[in-house]
Amino acid sequence: MTFPAIPTGRTLSGDAFPLTPNPHPATDTERAALMTDPVFGKVFTDHMARATWSGGSWGDRGVVPLEPIPMHPGAAVLHYSQQVFEGLKAYRHADGSIHLFRPTMNAERMIDSAYRLAMPPLPVDDFLAACAALVQADQRWVPEADGAALYLRPYLMATETSLLVQPSDTYDLVVTASPVGAYMGGGGGVSIWVSRGYHRANDGGTGEAKTGGNYAASMLPQQQAKENGCGQVLFLDAKEDRYVEELGGMNLMVVLGDGSVATPRLSGTILPGITRDSVMTLLADAGRPVRERDIEIDEIREGVASGAIVELFAVGTAAVVTPIGELRSDDFALTVGDGKAGPVGSWVKKELTDIQYGRTADDHGWLIRVV
Ligand SMILES: Cc1ncc(COP(=O)(O)O)c(C=O)c1O
C-alpha cells in the first residue's frame, strides 16, 4: 500500500475533524494543577476526536467534548476484544509550535493491526487529521517542561451489539489526549523480570498487532514482576522459552563490549516499534548499525555476567529510552554494568529527544507540525 507524502514545512490540517467546543473546559487553574506531575495516562484533556464506521465507510468525523462513551452491554468489543490502538506524542518546541513524531508510521501500523483483527482500516489521512485536530483544540494542554509531552491514544473498537463471534459491522474511532511527564522516572536503571512460562505472543497470533488482548495477557506476568520488585517484564518466545522478544510495552536493545548493538528481529510476535526504528536509524547514522537477530536469554545472562554485554536499554514512545539496570528471574539476578544508564543509551536518548523537541535539525523529516 502506498500513502500520500506529507508536505514538510506546512502545518497539518485538522479540518476534516470539525470542532464542537467543550462548553465547560478546565479553567487555567484546574489545568495547571492537573498538568503538575501527571501520572501517566490518568489526566485527559477537554476534547476527544471521533469517527464512526457503518455501512462500509467512515463518517461522523469530529472533535467533541471528552465524555463517557455510551455503549450497549452487548457491544462486541466488551466480549471479544476486537480492538486496536496506537500511542504517539505531540511535542512543544521552544518557539511554541507543536509537532507529532512520525505519526504516519502509527497510522500505517494501525492499518496493519486492524487487518489482523478483521477491522476496517482507518485511512492515514483520517488518522493524521484526527490527531492534528485534537492537538489544535487542546493545544493549551501540551506541556512545556523538558521530557513532557501530550500523549495521544487513538483506538478503534467494535461497537455492534452482538454476542456472535464474528467481525462487527460497526466501529468507533476515538482519540484521547493526556499530558504526560517522563514515563519512568529516575536516572537509575529499571529492574526487569524475565517471565518464564507466560508468553505474550505466539507464531500466527497477534503479537505484532497493537491490540488490547496482548496487553491483557501481559497483566499476570507484569504483576509477578511487581511482586518480585521489578518494574517491567521481559518476554521470551513461546515456542522454546529461549529467545528474548520484548518488554510489556517497549523493545529491547543490547550493547556488546565491542560497541556493536543488537535487537531481537521482528519475527511476527514482536511489535514493530517506531522508537526502535528511529533508534536503529540514529545509531546507523552514527556508524553503529544495529543487528536484528535472534538473541538467546542465555547469551544475555552469560554476557552480562562476563562483561561481554555492557548495556541493555528499552525503547518506546512512552518510556523513550530507559536503561535496564537489573535482570531477574526465578533462578538468577544480575546487575547490568553499574546498574545505571550507559553511554550508548544516553547518547541515543539525547539525539532522539533533541529531534523531538526541536533542539536539533530534523534531517529525516520525522516531525509533522500541527500547531
Ligand atoms: C509491546 C510493545 N512493544 C514495543 C513498543 C514500542 O513501540 P513504539 O516505539 O512505537 O512506541 C510498545 C509501545 O507502543 C509496545 O506496547
The ligand as an SDF file (V2000), in Angstrom:
LIG
                    3D

 16 16  0  0  0  0  0  0  0  0999 V2000
    4.5040   -4.2620   23.2900 C   0  0  0  0  0  0  0  0  0  0  0  0
    5.1810   -3.0170   22.8450 C   0  0  0  0  0  0  0  0  0  0  0  0
    6.4090   -3.1090   22.2990 N   0  0  0  0  0  0  0  0  0  0  0  0
    7.0720   -2.0120   21.8710 C   0  0  0  0  0  0  0  0  0  0  0  0
    6.5120   -0.7510   21.9770 C   0  0  0  0  0  0  0  0  0  0  0  0
    7.2550    0.4230   21.4680 C   0  0  0  0  0  0  0  0  0  0  0  0
    6.6560    0.9240   20.2900 O   0  0  0  0  0  0  0  0  0  0  0  0
    6.7470    2.4360   19.9060 P   0  0  0  0  0  0  0  0  0  0  0  0
    8.1920    2.7880   19.8770 O   0  0  0  0  0  0  0  0  0  0  0  0
    6.1020    2.5340   18.5700 O   0  0  0  0  0  0  0  0  0  0  0  0
    6.0170    3.1970   20.9500 O   0  0  0  0  0  0  0  0  0  0  0  0
    5.2440   -0.6120   22.5480 C   0  0  0  0  0  0  0  0  0  0  0  0
    4.6370    0.7200   22.7040 C   0  0  0  0  0  0  0  0  0  0  0  0
    3.8660    1.1140   21.8780 O   0  0  0  0  0  0  0  0  0  0  0  0
    4.5550   -1.7590   22.9750 C   0  0  0  0  0  0  0  0  0  0  0  0
    3.3400   -1.6680   23.5220 O   0  0  0  0  0  0  0  0  0  0  0  0
  1  2  1  0
  2  3  1  0
  2 15  2  0
  3  4  2  0
  4  5  1  0
  5  6  1  0
  5 12  2  0
  6  7  1  0
  7  8  1  0
  8  9  2  0
  8 10  1  0
  8 11  1  0
 12 13  1  0
 12 15  1  0
 13 14  2  0
 15 16  1  0
M  END
$$$$
